[in-house]
Amino acid sequence: MQDIDIDLKRVTLPPAKKKRVDLPNAEDVVKAIVGTDIELPCLLAMWLSLRISEVLGLQFGDISKDGRYITVNRVILTINGHGVLSDRTKTEDSARTNSLPVYLRDMISKIPHKKDSDFIVTMSYKQISARFNKIMSANGYSITFHKLRHEFATTLNDLGVPSDYIQKIGGWSTDNIMKSVYTHTTKNKETEYQNMIDGFFNKAISSVT
């Protein structure tokens, strides 16, 4: 129209903006899932920032002898609707040991099992996801199970927990994770931060029970 020759094959559009998803308050999500049959897997995701594959891969033997820690050693991936066990986690940093809150430890201790290799959560991804979506929908929330890890990061950030510690216990890998996370977090600080996290979730749960 303006006598300008444009090579349309070289025209690129700006990247699409990511759709913003507003998360409900963590306290409201806790109230919705406490007492349900998926309370444990949800709290493992929200409180310890475990992926659903990591939740499904947990075995009783992954809990330390003193019951204070739990280690992510394996995952159960869902492929074509079937669970596939893998001894490799998503990234090297995903294989991690996190503090196990007393509330979660007590829940797990009530689950009958015969040997350490028994899985803690026996529901499938499909069962957990469907149940979670139904509960969230009933409460007016539109989030997926995976968003519970976003709830974890958002909540800890709001509590003032440093990002390097959030990355460490969440198993997120970054270019400088080895030199920034493990260098700048100390055991004393980790205990302080974990007590803050445990206090938040214990308070949220006690308001329901």
Secondary structure, DSSP 8 states (H G I E B T S, - for coil): --S----GGG---------------HHHHHHHHTTSTTHHHHHHHHHH---HHHHHH-BGGGB-TTSSEEE---EEEEETTEEEEESS-SSGGGS-EEE--HHHHHHHHTS--SSTTSBS--S-HHHHHHHHHHHHHHTT----TTHHHHHHHHHHHHTT--HHHHHHHHT---TTHHHHHHHH--HHHHHHHHHHHHHHHHHHHHTT-
